[in-house]
């Protein structure tokens, strides 16, 4: 005798309260956090730079006898320029697909989020290329496996012999001297370097409770900032997929095995020094700040191709080192 079963009395349908999408938290990205952003109205322009040495020069005064004039000194001035390149991505949706879409999918919103995420990943890579690279700063050191010589440090994953706290202190002192008195307040490391530091005996020794590698304390980024005597401690831990569309994913952390130290103000303005700046062109239509625009296009010019809507995301910026002496870099700090 035929009997009803659970599979006979229900036809599977997509859930309306659950979809899965792999979206990294925007808090992961640091390209807009390390250096201040300057809103600019034109794609290109110039800015002034006073000569650092004029303000720290000594030995120019003279003792004044009655009715003699003080020594006259001058200042020198130069200028530099920026150019905000425009980058963009787009996706589109055809009429029939949108008309037949299940409500839970929200493909239009997810398309905009996908484009934005792709753009943020590429911006993070631009940060690495422009700022988190060897030989772009006024001070550049290298990590080595053996005994270090001048402008070198022993690799920090050598837990027996390396001294990361001393190395960062020495780099900070070098930058402060070269920049004419600005102590670096920001440190940036790759994910791999951060993971090595939290188990380093020198770091653990600074914490209360006699922590060891086998019995570690909870080491927060705020604690690392305190140990390295900086106000800001940032980690490059965003992930990129380098595989072509259709191929198996190849995920990797953005950033190598490096460390950076720099001076950066919370905001920039007149007579404010900074190691780096992002010039964001916010005069493009639809700009929402930081040079980012998200636009939706519909119309007959798309419908003739069966496209109901096209979404475009654009970013316009120039990441630029404006004070090379205010930054220092340790290349390959891990073996």
C-alpha positions, 0 to 999 in steps of 0.5 A: 500500500503506497504511503506518503513520505517526507520527500513527497509532501515537500518540494525543495525551494531556496530559503528566503532568510539565508544566502552565503556570500564571502565578503571580507570585513572592510575593517580588514583594509588599511589603505585608507587608515595609515595615511591621511586622505586629502580631498582634491577638486581637480584630477591634478594640481601642485602643493608646496613643500618647505625645506626641512633643514631651514627650520633646524639649522644651528650656528647662524646667530651672532652676538649683537653689539650696540646698534648692530643688526641680527644676521639675516637668514632665508627659507627655501621652497619647492613644489610637487604635484599629484595626479589621481588616476581613475580606476573602474569595474562594472557588472550588468544584469539582463532583463529576463534574469532579474525578472526571474530572480528569487527575492533572497538573492538580491543580485543587484546589491551583491553585484555592487558589493562584489565590485566594491570589494574587488576595488578595495583589494586592488587599492590595498595592493596599490598601498603595498606598491606605493608605501609598503615596499623596499627602497621607497623611503628615506631609510631602508634596512634588510632582514638577514639570517646571520649576524647583521651589519649596518642597515640590517636586522636579524630575522625576527623569526629567529627567536633565540638571537633576534631583537625586534623591540631594539630594532624598531627603537633603532629604526625610530631613532634613525627616522627621527634624526633624518626627519629633523625631529619627528618620532614615528608614530605608526607601525605597519606589518604583514600578517606573517610578521604579526603572527611571529611577533606575538610568540617572540620571547622579547614581546612575551617578556614585556607582558605581565604574568610570566607568559611563555610561548607555551603559556602565552598571554593575549597579545592585542594589537594595542599592546603591540603598539605600546611595546613598540612605542607607537600610537598606531599598529596596523596589520596587512591581512586582507586576502586576494584571489590571484586566480583567473575567473573559472580557475581554482581559487588561489588565496594569499595575504596581501603584503610580504614579510616586511615591516614599516615605521613612519610618522603620520598626522591624524589630519593634514593641512597647512604646514603639516608634515606627513610621510604619505598622503592619498589624494582623493579626487571627489569631484567625479559625479556620485562620489561618496568620499575617498574618491569612490563612486557607485553608479547605476545605469539604465536606459534604451542604450542598454535595453537594445542589448537586453541589459536591464541595469549596469552597475559601475564602481570607480575610484580616483586617487593618487597614493604619494610619498610626500615626506620620504625622510619620515618613513623607514622600511625593513625588507624581508624581516622574516627568513 
